[in-house]
Amino acid sequence: MFTGIVETTGTIKSVITNGTNRTFWIESSISPLLKADQSVSHSGVCLTVEEINGHQHRVTAIDETLQKTNLKNWKTGSLLNLERCLQLNGRLDGHLVQGHVDATGTCVKMKEKDGSWEFEINYPGKFSGLIIEKGSVCLNGISLTAFDVKKKTFRVAIIPYTFNHTNIKELKKGDLVNIEFDMVGKYIINNISKLKK
């Protein structure tokens, strides 16, 4: 479980393909602090740490993960948002995030607003019931507030700190983003649909 508050960024140093799996070596400031079998959010995707070597750690994504996320586009040099799992002895600064990506979306517009930034994201319309005006949404592992929510698009506003300390500064028109919709909303919709049956 995560909060969507990015702890640091990491850079992919190598990518190894083995059958339908892809293994990534990632260099970051938190890599030496990690342990094998630990869950870490990598741009919104929960991956298990397999090995640590100095300031690098290794994770592997299976085909299912590659098909449902933007990991298929990761390459050497890609910048990732990293967050270690939530500790239950502190404040929850973002919102509850599982690291289980629901869908990918596409950045269709970016606007600089004299000190902040707005991004418009296109997403599959079948998920429109999972996002509400001023509700929480996780993009590439970043806890954000959605607004101007429509059937297939929503916008998010980015403050300078988030822009400078995450990989959203590299997001451009046409790029894929990992989207995880609010977990609480998913449970509510699931229970309502069962009651209607």
C-alpha positions in Angstrom: 0.0 0.0 0.0 1.2 3.5 -0.9 0.2 7.1 -0.6 1.0 8.6 -4.0 3.6 10.9 -2.4 6.7 10.4 -4.5 9.8 9.8 -2.3 12.4 10.2 -5.0 13.1 9.5 -8.7 15.3 6.8 -10.1 16.9 6.2 -13.5 16.7 3.0 -15.5 20.3 1.8 -16.1 19.6 -1.4 -18.0 16.7 -3.4 -19.4 16.9 -7.2 -19.9 14.3 -9.2 -21.8 13.8 -12.8 -20.8 10.9 -14.5 -22.6 7.9 -12.3 -22.0 9.4 -10.7 -18.9 11.4 -7.5 -18.7 14.0 -6.9 -15.9 15.0 -3.4 -14.9 18.1 -2.2 -13.0 17.2 1.2 -11.4 19.6 3.6 -9.8 18.3 5.8 -7.0 19.1 7.4 -3.7 16.8 4.9 -1.9 18.2 1.7 -3.6 20.8 1.0 -0.9 18.0 1.2 1.7 15.8 -1.4 0.1 15.6 -5.1 0.8 14.9 -8.1 -1.4 11.2 -9.0 -1.4 10.2 -5.4 -0.6 7.3 -3.7 -2.5 8.1 -0.4 -4.2 5.9 1.8 -6.4 7.7 2.5 -9.7 5.8 5.2 -11.5 2.6 3.9 -9.9 3.3 0.2 -10.5 4.0 -2.0 -7.4 7.0 -4.1 -8.2 9.0 -6.5 -5.9 12.7 -5.7 -5.3 14.7 -8.8 -6.3 18.3 -7.7 -5.7 20.3 -4.6 -4.5 23.7 -3.8 -5.8 25.2 -0.5 -4.5 22.9 2.3 -5.6 20.9 0.1 -7.9 18.1 -2.3 -7.4 16.5 -4.9 -9.7 12.8 -5.5 -10.5 11.0 -7.7 -13.0 7.7 -7.1 -14.8 5.7 -10.0 -16.2 3.7 -9.9 -19.4 0.4 -9.1 -17.6 2.0 -5.9 -16.1 3.7 -4.9 -19.4 0.3 -5.1 -21.2 -1.6 -3.1 -18.7 0.9 -0.3 -17.9 3.3 2.0 -19.7 6.3 -0.2 -18.6 6.4 -1.5 -22.2 7.8 1.9 -23.1 10.4 2.1 -20.4 14.0 2.1 -21.6 17.5 2.9 -20.4 17.6 6.5 -19.2 13.8 6.6 -18.3 13.1 8.5 -15.1 10.8 6.8 -12.7 8.9 8.0 -9.6 9.7 5.9 -6.6 7.8 5.4 -3.3 8.4 2.8 -0.6 5.4 1.2 1.0 3.2 3.0 3.5 4.1 2.8 7.2 1.1 2.8 9.5 2.8 5.0 12.1 2.6 8.3 10.3 0.4 10.8 8.4 -1.3 9.8 5.2 -0.3 12.8 3.0 -1.8 11.6 -0.3 -4.5 9.0 -0.6 -4.6 5.2 -0.4 -2.8 3.7 -3.4 -2.3 0.0 -4.2 0.2 0.2 -7.0 -2.3 -1.7 -9.2 -2.7 0.2 -12.4 -6.3 0.3 -13.7 -5.6 1.7 -17.1 -3.2 3.8 -19.1 -4.1 7.2 -20.3 -2.6 9.6 -22.8 -1.5 13.2 -22.2 -3.4 15.2 -24.7 -2.5 18.7 -23.5 -0.1 20.5 -21.3 -0.3 24.1 -20.2 2.1 26.2 -18.2 0.2 28.7 -16.0 2.8 31.2 -14.7 4.1 29.0 -11.9 2.0 25.9 -12.1 1.1 23.4 -14.8 -2.0 21.7 -16.0 -2.2 18.4 -17.8 -5.2 17.0 -19.6 -5.4 13.2 -19.7 -7.5 11.1 -22.0 -8.6 7.8 -20.5 -10.8 4.8 -21.4 -14.4 5.9 -21.0 -15.4 2.6 -19.4 -13.7 3.9 -16.2 -15.7 7.2 -16.1 -17.6 6.0 -13.0 -14.4 5.7 -11.0 -13.4 9.4 -11.2 -15.2 12.4 -9.8 -14.7 16.2 -9.8 -12.1 17.1 -7.1 -11.6 13.3 -6.4 -8.2 11.6 -6.0 -6.4 10.0 -8.9 -2.9 8.5 -9.1 -0.9 9.3 -12.2 2.5 7.6 -12.6 2.5 7.0 -8.8 1.6 10.7 -8.0 -1.4 11.4 -5.8 -3.3 14.2 -7.6 -6.8 15.9 -7.6 -8.8 15.5 -10.8 -10.9 18.4 -12.1 -12.8 19.3 -15.3 -13.8 15.6 -15.3 -15.5 14.4 -18.5 -16.5 11.0 -20.0 -13.0 10.4 -21.4 -10.8 13.2 -20.1 -9.8 15.0 -16.9 -7.2 17.5 -15.9 -4.8 17.8 -13.0 -2.9 20.8 -11.7 0.8 20.5 -10.7 2.5 22.6 -8.2 6.2 23.6 -8.7 7.5 21.1 -6.0 5.7 18.2 -7.6 6.8 19.3 -11.1 10.5 19.5 -10.0 10.7 16.4 -7.9 8.9 13.8 -10.1 9.0 12.6 -13.7 5.9 14.7 -14.6 8.3 17.4 -15.8 9.2 15.0 -18.7 5.5 14.3 -19.6 4.6 15.5 -23.1 1.7 15.3 -25.5 1.2 11.8 -26.6 2.9 10.1 -23.7 1.2 7.2 -21.9 0.6 7.5 -18.1 -0.3 4.9 -15.6 -3.7 5.6 -13.9 -5.0 4.1 -10.7 -8.4 5.3 -9.7 -9.5 5.9 -6.1 -9.7 2.6 -4.3 -12.6 3.7 -2.1 -14.7 4.6 -5.1 -14.0 1.2 -6.7 -15.3 -0.6 -3.6 -18.4 1.6 -3.5 -19.3 1.1 -7.1 -18.7 -2.7 -6.8 -21.0 -3.0 -3.8 -23.7 -0.8 -5.4 -23.6 -3.0 -8.6 -24.0 -6.1 -6.4 -27.0 -4.6 -4.6 -28.7 -3.9 -7.9 -28.6 -7.6 -8.9 
